[in-house]
Amino acid sequence: LSDGRKIDSPRFLRRAEKKLKRLQRELSRKAKGSKNRAKARIKVACQHARVADRRRDFHHKASTQIIRDNQAVYVEDL
């Protein structure tokens, strides 16, 4: 920001990697076309969706905070 502050990037995916790794491994062991594979695929998709939701929420909160703290916001192309 213009006052020198930096907003650190939260590591949502890095924190979720352990669970994603386990779910992906479980998915890869299922037989193609089976009901259990479909359920495992949904679990992996839900975990990815959780990471995406957390990222979206963080960006929304950070941008809202910047807007509330300042009267005007300018974006410059360097």
Backbone bond lengths (Angstrom), bond angles and torsions (degrees), N, CA, C in turn:
res aa  C-N    CA-C-N  psi(-1)  N-CA   C-N-CA  omega(-1)  CA-C   N-CA-C  phi
1 L - - - 1.448 - - 1.520 109.49 -
2 S 1.322 117.66 171.83 1.453 121.15 -175.16 1.532 112.41 -66.82
3 D 1.330 117.53 -24.25 1.465 119.42 178.99 1.522 112.29 -87.50
4 G 1.321 117.21 7.15 1.461 121.14 176.54 1.517 114.50 94.49
5 R 1.322 117.04 -7.31 1.466 119.84 -179.97 1.517 110.21 -70.78
6 K 1.324 115.37 144.42 1.452 120.88 174.85 1.520 107.85 -120.09
7 I 1.305 115.81 137.16 1.458 120.81 177.28 1.521 107.09 -96.55
8 D 1.323 116.27 115.36 1.459 120.53 -179.32 1.521 110.54 -70.70
9 S 1.303 114.72 144.70 1.449 120.29 178.86 1.521 109.19 -80.77
10 P 1.327 117.66 122.09 1.464 118.89 177.41 1.527 109.85 -72.48
11 R 1.286 116.37 145.34 1.463 121.66 -173.67 1.526 111.16 -96.69
12 F 1.326 116.28 64.84 1.456 119.69 -176.55 1.524 111.82 -64.44
13 L 1.331 117.14 -44.78 1.458 120.09 -178.99 1.523 110.50 -68.05
14 R 1.329 117.22 -39.26 1.465 120.41 -179.78 1.526 111.24 -61.36
15 R 1.349 115.97 -37.82 1.462 119.27 179.10 1.521 111.86 -70.95
16 A 1.322 116.51 -31.56 1.464 120.94 -176.14 1.530 112.59 -89.14
17 E 1.321 117.54 -5.20 1.462 120.47 -175.01 1.518 113.51 -59.47
18 K 1.326 117.54 -38.39 1.456 120.76 -176.65 1.536 110.56 -62.17
19 K 1.328 115.62 -46.71 1.462 119.75 179.83 1.528 110.97 -68.97
20 L 1.345 116.33 -40.83 1.451 119.77 178.22 1.529 111.44 -61.77
21 K 1.318 115.67 -39.36 1.456 120.88 179.76 1.528 110.41 -61.04
22 R 1.334 115.80 -44.40 1.465 120.92 179.89 1.534 110.52 -65.08
23 L 1.343 116.05 -45.38 1.465 119.76 -178.85 1.523 111.83 -65.07
24 Q 1.328 117.23 -39.39 1.466 121.22 178.28 1.530 110.57 -64.42
25 R 1.330 115.34 -39.69 1.461 120.00 179.40 1.529 110.45 -64.69
26 E 1.351 115.57 -42.91 1.462 119.48 177.66 1.526 110.94 -62.66
27 L 1.333 116.76 -40.09 1.459 121.17 180.00 1.528 110.96 -63.65
28 S 1.322 116.58 -41.90 1.460 119.95 -175.96 1.531 112.45 -67.58
29 R 1.327 117.10 -20.27 1.469 120.25 -178.98 1.521 112.62 -86.51
30 K 1.305 117.32 -11.21 1.469 120.24 -177.93 1.526 110.10 -81.10
31 A 1.322 115.06 150.91 1.463 120.67 178.75 1.524 109.47 -74.65
32 K 1.329 115.26 139.20 1.468 119.95 -179.13 1.523 110.03 -63.27
33 G 1.343 114.01 136.25 1.454 119.67 177.96 1.517 114.98 86.62
34 S 1.343 117.59 -2.60 1.461 119.80 -177.47 1.527 111.16 -85.14
35 K 1.327 115.38 160.12 1.464 121.15 177.80 1.523 110.34 -65.19
36 N 1.328 116.58 -38.44 1.464 119.93 -179.07 1.525 111.40 -66.12
37 R 1.333 116.74 -33.78 1.467 119.48 176.49 1.522 110.48 -66.85
38 A 1.321 116.57 -39.77 1.463 120.42 178.70 1.526 110.29 -62.31
39 K 1.339 116.37 -41.25 1.467 119.90 178.80 1.525 110.98 -66.40
40 A 1.332 116.53 -40.22 1.472 120.47 179.57 1.525 110.31 -66.74
41 R 1.345 116.87 -36.75 1.462 121.13 178.78 1.526 110.88 -64.48
42 I 1.332 116.25 -38.29 1.464 120.92 177.70 1.528 110.51 -65.70
43 K 1.335 116.89 -38.53 1.476 120.35 178.60 1.525 111.15 -62.97
44 V 1.336 116.56 -42.07 1.475 120.86 178.48 1.528 109.44 -64.41
45 A 1.330 116.36 -44.06 1.463 120.26 -179.72 1.521 111.08 -62.95
46 C 1.330 117.90 -39.16 1.471 121.66 178.77 1.516 111.25 -64.87
47 Q 1.320 117.01 -38.76 1.467 120.03 179.62 1.524 110.22 -67.11
48 H 1.330 117.04 -40.95 1.467 120.34 176.31 1.529 110.47 -64.12
49 A 1.317 116.17 -38.14 1.468 120.33 179.03 1.527 110.95 -65.14
50 R 1.340 116.96 -36.90 1.465 120.28 177.66 1.525 110.85 -62.11
51 V 1.334 116.75 -42.24 1.462 120.73 178.38 1.528 109.94 -63.45
52 A 1.326 116.42 -44.17 1.466 120.82 -179.98 1.522 110.78 -63.24
53 D 1.332 117.25 -41.13 1.469 120.93 179.10 1.517 111.44 -63.57
54 R 1.323 116.68 -41.44 1.464 120.48 179.54 1.516 111.22 -65.11
55 R 1.325 116.73 -41.27 1.469 120.60 177.76 1.530 110.86 -62.34
56 R 1.325 115.63 -47.22 1.461 121.12 -179.31 1.526 110.46 -60.87
57 D 1.332 115.98 -42.57 1.462 120.31 179.78 1.523 111.11 -64.67
58 F 1.351 117.12 -41.53 1.465 120.61 179.12 1.518 110.82 -62.19
59 H 1.337 116.91 -45.73 1.462 120.48 -179.39 1.524 111.16 -63.71
60 H 1.316 115.79 -39.83 1.465 119.61 179.48 1.529 110.75 -64.19
61 K 1.339 116.58 -45.12 1.464 120.30 -179.11 1.527 111.41 -66.46
62 A 1.346 116.91 -39.99 1.459 120.37 -179.12 1.530 110.75 -66.40
63 S 1.324 116.97 -44.84 1.467 119.75 -179.43 1.524 110.95 -67.13
64 T 1.317 117.39 -38.06 1.471 120.69 178.07 1.518 110.65 -63.99
65 Q 1.330 116.91 -40.62 1.468 121.17 179.06 1.529 111.01 -63.89
66 I 1.330 116.81 -42.34 1.463 120.85 179.07 1.527 110.26 -62.78
67 I 1.319 116.31 -43.41 1.462 120.50 -179.26 1.530 111.18 -65.76
68 R 1.324 117.29 -39.81 1.466 120.44 -179.50 1.528 112.05 -68.79
69 D 1.338 116.67 -33.18 1.472 120.39 -177.20 1.522 112.55 -77.94
70 N 1.325 117.62 -21.76 1.461 121.09 -173.63 1.527 110.76 -122.68
71 Q 1.334 115.04 149.18 1.460 118.94 177.61 1.517 111.31 -79.19
72 A 1.309 116.70 -35.20 1.462 120.57 -179.42 1.528 109.01 -133.36
73 V 1.304 116.41 145.49 1.458 122.06 179.25 1.519 107.39 -124.46
74 Y 1.326 116.90 124.52 1.455 122.66 178.96 1.514 108.93 -118.26
75 V 1.322 116.34 140.65 1.453 122.35 175.26 1.513 107.09 -116.37
76 E 1.329 115.55 123.85 1.472 117.81 179.62 1.521 110.25 -113.31
77 D 1.296 114.86 147.12 1.450 122.41 -179.90 1.514 107.78 -99.63
78 L 1.325 116.26 114.85 1.478 119.90 -177.47 1.510 110.72 -96.98
